[in-house]
Amino acid sequence: MLDELHTYRGVFGSHMAHVLGRLRRVARFHGSDPIFISATATIGNPREHAARLIGAAPDQIRLVDQSGAPRSAREIYIYNPRS
């Protein structure tokens, strides 16, 4: 899991991409195809960003942008004491 998928720049960003690429190559060599799970709350284009970082096509990335967790109904009240 890649927690907090941030924008990595410079040498560190290049290093991250190469490490993930090596991980994928080694896993494939040994007969495995890893699944990467990442989370972000700050990236505007998470699908494209994750694809660039792990070396995949954007259409291979599945974006989950809605919560499936159950919750009760919400009621919002706004009180303005000056009216």
Phi, psi and omega per residue, in radians:
M1 nan 2.324 3.046
L2 -1.754 1.678 -3.108
D3 -1.389 2.447 3.136
E4 0.937 1.327 -3.132
L5 -1.287 1.584 -3.114
H6 -1.633 2.978 3.028
T7 -1.442 2.052 -3.141
Y8 -1.810 2.268 -3.089
R9 -2.116 2.868 3.035
G10 1.177 -2.605 -3.076
V11 -1.097 -0.709 -3.121
F12 -1.125 -0.731 3.112
G13 -1.100 -0.743 3.102
S14 -1.115 -0.730 3.134
H15 -1.085 -0.781 3.133
M16 -1.036 -0.817 -3.130
A17 -1.095 -0.720 3.139
H18 -1.196 -0.694 3.113
V19 -1.105 -0.768 3.123
L20 -1.168 -0.665 3.081
G21 -1.105 -0.751 3.093
R22 -1.103 -0.720 3.110
L23 -1.028 -0.767 3.121
R24 -1.123 -0.736 3.141
R25 -1.135 -0.778 3.136
V26 -1.120 -0.732 3.135
A27 -1.106 -0.757 3.114
R28 -1.119 -0.687 3.120
F29 -1.032 -0.618 -3.130
H30 -1.627 0.239 3.041
G31 1.474 0.351 -3.126
S32 -2.123 2.690 3.058
D33 -2.249 1.690 -3.040
P34 -1.148 2.625 3.052
I35 -1.892 2.174 3.138
F36 -1.701 2.306 3.066
I37 -2.045 2.208 -3.122
S38 -2.308 2.753 -3.134
A39 -2.334 2.476 3.070
T40 -2.712 2.594 3.053
A41 -2.156 0.052 -3.014
T42 -2.139 -0.210 -3.088
I43 -1.530 2.296 -3.136
G44 -1.309 -0.497 -3.138
N45 -2.211 1.228 -3.002
P46 -1.109 -0.604 -3.115
R47 -1.142 -0.849 -3.131
E48 -1.167 -0.686 -3.127
H49 -1.141 -0.799 3.118
A50 -1.107 -0.690 3.134
A51 -1.080 -0.757 3.114
R52 -1.127 -0.712 -3.064
L53 -1.207 -0.688 -3.106
I54 -1.695 -0.019 3.085
G55 1.330 0.714 3.126
A56 -2.147 2.907 3.055
A57 -1.378 2.513 -3.133
P58 -0.996 -0.514 3.137
D59 -1.307 -0.161 3.057
Q60 -1.525 -0.146 -3.105
I61 -1.677 2.255 3.094
R62 -1.731 2.137 -3.121
L63 -1.690 2.170 3.048
V64 -1.928 1.836 -3.075
D65 -2.057 0.184 3.068
Q66 -2.199 2.452 3.120
S67 -1.387 2.406 3.073
G68 -1.775 0.095 -3.107
A69 -1.275 2.399 3.107
P70 -1.237 2.573 3.063
R71 -2.711 2.753 -3.138
S72 -1.405 2.954 3.130
A73 -1.149 2.628 3.137
R74 -1.941 2.503 3.000
E75 -2.206 2.281 -3.125
I76 -2.026 2.194 3.118
Y77 -2.013 2.383 3.089
I78 -2.072 2.189 -3.102
Y79 -1.977 2.201 3.096
N80 -2.048 1.792 -3.061
P81 -1.242 -0.177 -3.074
R82 -1.631 0.043 -3.119
S83 -1.739 nan nan
